[in-house]
Structure formats: C-alpha cells, structure tokens
Amino acid sequence: MRFLFGLILFALDVWAIASVINSGESGRTKVIWVLIIAFLPVIGLIAWWFAGPKANYRGGV
C-alpha cells in the first residue's frame, strides 16, 4: 500500500512540475515552484494546486 501511495504521489508531482514548466510564468518563478514541489512533495503539491502557475493548454472545441 505504501508503494502505491508513493507511486501516485510521484506521478502527481511529475504532472505538477510539467504544468509549471508549461506555464507562462517567468523563469525564476518556474524554478522556485519546481524546487518547492521536488523538495516538499506533499506540501509542495498542495501549495501548487491552490496557488501555483498552471499550464497554458491550447485546446479548442
């Protein structure tokens, strides 16, 4: 069970980091968010979810 939780957390962190990298924020902001998510996986993920930069997806209908 612990392995599954770790795997899910890892996948969510990778997704969050990818979203930060694909956002329109400045380079400095991206680096800070990536470091927060990488070094504080649970807290960083929660903080990013509520306050972090989201990716600019260009989808259309």
LOVEX-359452 format. One line per field, with one value per atom (N, C-alpha, C): atom name; residue number from 1; residue in three letters; y negated, z, x negated. Coordinates in nm, 4 decimals. Atoms other than C-alpha are relative to their C-alpha. Layout:
drenlum [CA, ...]
torfi [NUM, ...]
gunu [ala, ...]
v [Y, ...]
w [Z, ...]
u [X, ...]
% end
This chain:
drenlum [N, CA, C, N, CA, C, N, CA, C, N, CA, C, N, CA, C, N, CA, C, N, CA, C, N, CA, C, N, CA, C, N, CA, C, N, CA, C, N, CA, C, N, CA, C, N, CA, C, N, CA, C, N, CA, C, N, CA, C, N, CA, C, N, CA, C, N, CA, C, N, CA, C, N, CA, C, N, CA, C, N, CA, C, N, CA, C, N, CA, C, N, CA, C, N, CA, C, N, CA, C, N, CA, C, N, CA, C, N, CA, C, N, CA, C, N, CA, C, N, CA, C, N, CA, C, N, CA, C, N, CA, C, N, CA, C, N, CA, C, N, CA, C, N, CA, C, N, CA, C, N, CA, C, N, CA, C, N, CA, C, N, CA, C, N, CA, C, N, CA, C, N, CA, C, N, CA, C, N, CA, C, N, CA, C, N, CA, C, N, CA, C, N, CA, C, N, CA, C, N, CA, C, N, CA, C, N, CA, C, N, CA, C]
torfi [1, 1, 1, 2, 2, 2, 3, 3, 3, 4, 4, 4, 5, 5, 5, 6, 6, 6, 7, 7, 7, 8, 8, 8, 9, 9, 9, 10, 10, 10, 11, 11, 11, 12, 12, 12, 13, 13, 13, 14, 14, 14, 15, 15, 15, 16, 16, 16, 17, 17, 17, 18, 18, 18, 19, 19, 19, 20, 20, 20, 21, 21, 21, 22, 22, 22, 23, 23, 23, 24, 24, 24, 25, 25, 25, 26, 26, 26, 27, 27, 27, 28, 28, 28, 29, 29, 29, 30, 30, 30, 31, 31, 31, 32, 32, 32, 33, 33, 33, 34, 34, 34, 35, 35, 35, 36, 36, 36, 37, 37, 37, 38, 38, 38, 39, 39, 39, 40, 40, 40, 41, 41, 41, 42, 42, 42, 43, 43, 43, 44, 44, 44, 45, 45, 45, 46, 46, 46, 47, 47, 47, 48, 48, 48, 49, 49, 49, 50, 50, 50, 51, 51, 51, 52, 52, 52, 53, 53, 53, 54, 54, 54, 55, 55, 55, 56, 56, 56, 57, 57, 57, 58, 58, 58, 59, 59, 59, 60, 60, 60, 61, 61, 61]
gunu [met, met, met, arg, arg, arg, phe, phe, phe, leu, leu, leu, phe, phe, phe, gly, gly, gly, leu, leu, leu, ile, ile, ile, leu, leu, leu, phe, phe, phe, ala, ala, ala, leu, leu, leu, asp, asp, asp, val, val, val, trp, trp, trp, ala, ala, ala, ile, ile, ile, ala, ala, ala, ser, ser, ser, val, val, val, ile, ile, ile, asn, asn, asn, ser, ser, ser, gly, gly, gly, glu, glu, glu, ser, ser, ser, gly, gly, gly, arg, arg, arg, thr, thr, thr, lys, lys, lys, val, val, val, ile, ile, ile, trp, trp, trp, val, val, val, leu, leu, leu, ile, ile, ile, ile, ile, ile, ala, ala, ala, phe, phe, phe, leu, leu, leu, pro, pro, pro, val, val, val, ile, ile, ile, gly, gly, gly, leu, leu, leu, ile, ile, ile, ala, ala, ala, trp, trp, trp, trp, trp, trp, phe, phe, phe, ala, ala, ala, gly, gly, gly, pro, pro, pro, lys, lys, lys, ala, ala, ala, asn, asn, asn, tyr, tyr, tyr, arg, arg, arg, gly, gly, gly, gly, gly, gly, val, val, val]
v [0.1196, 0.0000, -0.1257, 0.1129, -0.2338, -0.0282, 0.0134, -0.1686, -0.0687, 0.0582, -0.2559, -0.1487, 0.1405, -0.5816, -0.0786, 0.0660, -0.6708, -0.0162, 0.0052, -0.5918, -0.1068, 0.1007, -0.8055, -0.1403, 0.1297, -1.0927, -0.0409, 0.0290, -1.0693, -0.0447, 0.0339, -1.0765, -0.1396, 0.1316, -1.3788, -0.1107, 0.0987, -1.5610, -0.0249, 0.0159, -1.4959, -0.0820, 0.0759, -1.6254, -0.1472, 0.1378, -1.9379, -0.0728, 0.0620, -2.0061, -0.0279, 0.0219, -1.9624, -0.1174, 0.1105, -2.2024, -0.1333, 0.1225, -2.4602, -0.0379, 0.0270, -2.4285, -0.0524, 0.0430, -2.4743, -0.1246, 0.1208, -2.7800, -0.1211, 0.1228, -3.1338, -0.0861, 0.0766, -3.2428, -0.0219, 0.0278, -3.3810, 0.1196, -0.1093, -3.1501, 0.0156, -0.0037, -3.2421, 0.0633, -0.0547, -3.1624, 0.1498, -0.1432, -2.8283, 0.0787, -0.0691, -2.7327, 0.0124, -0.0032, -2.8231, 0.1044, -0.0977, -2.6189, 0.1430, -0.1350, -2.3186, 0.0456, -0.0362, -2.3244, 0.0294, -0.0236, -2.3509, 0.1362, -0.1279, -2.0576, 0.1168, -0.1093, -1.8488, 0.0292, -0.0210, -1.9021, 0.0176, -0.0185, -1.9096, 0.0623, -0.0603, -1.6598, -0.0166, 0.0076, -1.6567, -0.1449, 0.1400, -2.0156, -0.0830, 0.0720, -2.1447, 0.0243, -0.0334, -1.9623, -0.0713, 0.0685, -2.1030, -0.1503, 0.1441, -2.4548, -0.0352, 0.0252, -2.4327, 0.0091, -0.0191, -2.3084, -0.1256, 0.1169, -2.6153, -0.1319, 0.1312, -2.8897, -0.0020, -0.0044, -2.7723, -0.0287, 0.0268, -2.8523, 0.1270, -0.1144, -2.6231, -0.0115, -0.0018, -2.5224, -0.0709, 0.0666, -2.7169, 0.0986, -0.0970, -2.4420, -0.0710, 0.0607, -2.5429, 0.1028, -0.0944, -2.3256, -0.0763, 0.0669, -2.4079, 0.0978, -0.0844, -2.2821, -0.0051]
w [0.0000, 0.0000, 0.0000, -0.0081, 0.0833, -0.1362, 0.1333, -0.2595, -0.0951, 0.0868, -0.4353, 0.0298, -0.0380, -0.2409, -0.0523, 0.0491, -0.3274, -0.1506, 0.1454, -0.6936, -0.0466, 0.0337, -0.7094, 0.0297, -0.0360, -0.5303, -0.1010, 0.0991, -0.7701, -0.1325, 0.1265, -1.0733, 0.0079, -0.0166, -0.9374, 0.0041, -0.0045, -0.8653, -0.1390, 0.1362, -1.2182, -0.0826, 0.0706, -1.3554, 0.0409, -0.0487, -1.1374, -0.0544, 0.0519, -1.2436, -0.1491, 0.1430, -1.6099, -0.0227, 0.0124, -1.5626, 0.0299, -0.0323, -1.4021, -0.1165, 0.1110, -1.6856, -0.1221, 0.1149, -1.9454, 0.0272, -0.0323, -1.7703, -0.0635, 0.0576, -1.8869, 0.0985, -0.1023, -1.5726, -0.0399, 0.0259, -1.5643, 0.0419, -0.0301, -1.5402, 0.1487, -0.1438, -1.1781, 0.0766, -0.0656, -1.0713, -0.0249, 0.0324, -1.2511, 0.0835, -0.0771, -1.0787, 0.1456, -0.1409, -0.7361, 0.0204, -0.0149, -0.7887, -0.0187, 0.0211, -0.9247, 0.1229, -0.1205, -0.6213, 0.1170, -0.1090, -0.3802, -0.0169, 0.0252, -0.5431, 0.0164, -0.0065, -0.5645, 0.1428, -0.1343, -0.2080, 0.1081, -0.0935, -0.0329, -0.0782, 0.0937, -0.2402, 0.0384, -0.0391, -0.0407, 0.0176, -0.0262, 0.0822, -0.1276, 0.1245, -0.2470, -0.0993, 0.0909, -0.4452, 0.0410, -0.0497, -0.2258, -0.0235, 0.0213, -0.2421, -0.1474, 0.1427, -0.6203, -0.0452, 0.0405, -0.6532, 0.0272, -0.0376, -0.4736, -0.0508, 0.0290, -0.5656, -0.1152, 0.1007, -0.8320, -0.1405, 0.1402, -1.2007, -0.0707, 0.0753, -1.4257, -0.1448, 0.1402, -1.7789, -0.0871, 0.0982, -2.0695, -0.1127, 0.1030, -2.2697, -0.1098, 0.1149, -2.6147, -0.0653, 0.0566, -2.6743, -0.0568, 0.0593, -2.8793, -0.0206, 0.0234, -2.9413, -0.1470]
u [-0.0827, 0.0000, -0.0869, 0.0909, -0.2858, -0.0642, 0.0584, -0.4413, 0.0980, -0.1017, -0.1164, 0.0178, -0.0110, -0.0849, -0.1197, 0.1207, -0.4443, 0.0008, -0.0074, -0.3893, 0.0998, -0.1004, -0.0747, -0.0532, 0.0566, -0.2490, -0.1070, 0.1035, -0.5430, 0.0619, -0.0659, -0.3130, 0.0640, -0.0610, -0.1239, -0.1052, 0.1074, -0.4497, -0.0578, 0.0502, -0.5765, 0.0993, -0.1041, -0.2447, -0.0029, 0.0038, -0.2663, -0.1224, 0.1223, -0.6255, 0.0141, -0.0218, -0.5328, 0.0946, -0.0943, -0.2433, -0.0677, 0.0739, -0.4711, -0.0905, 0.0916, -0.7234, 0.0754, -0.0795, -0.4480, 0.0825, -0.0758, -0.3042, -0.0679, 0.0534, -0.3584, -0.0769, 0.0714, -0.5408, -0.1458, 0.1408, -0.8946, -0.0854, 0.0913, -1.1937, -0.0270, 0.0285, -1.2632, 0.1168, -0.1187, -0.9070, 0.0107, -0.0044, -0.9198, -0.0999, 0.1034, -1.2453, 0.0409, -0.0421, -1.1098, 0.1094, -0.1076, -0.7919, -0.0495, 0.0534, -0.9819, -0.0773, 0.0746, -1.2133, 0.0925, -0.0957, -0.9209, 0.0666, -0.0678, -0.7424, -0.0967, 0.0972, -1.0607, -0.0457, 0.0544, -1.1838, 0.1065, -0.1117, -0.8441, 0.1154, -0.0956, -0.6421, 0.1468, -0.1411, -0.3175, 0.0428, -0.0338, -0.3148, -0.0133, 0.0200, -0.4525, 0.1116, -0.1097, -0.1853, 0.1286, -0.1201, 0.0915, -0.0100, 0.0188, -0.0549, 0.0145, -0.0119, -0.0864, 0.1450, -0.1400, 0.2718, 0.0828, -0.0790, 0.4073, -0.0577, 0.0581, 0.1589, -0.0996, 0.1051, -0.0831, 0.0461, -0.0327, -0.1016, 0.0456, -0.0526, 0.0994, -0.0439, 0.0425, 0.0083, 0.1024, -0.0852, 0.1452, 0.0274, -0.0343, 0.3105, 0.0777, -0.0674, 0.4186, 0.0893, -0.0963, 0.7164, 0.1172, -0.1141, 1.0154, 0.1133, -0.1168, 1.3601, 0.0351]
% end
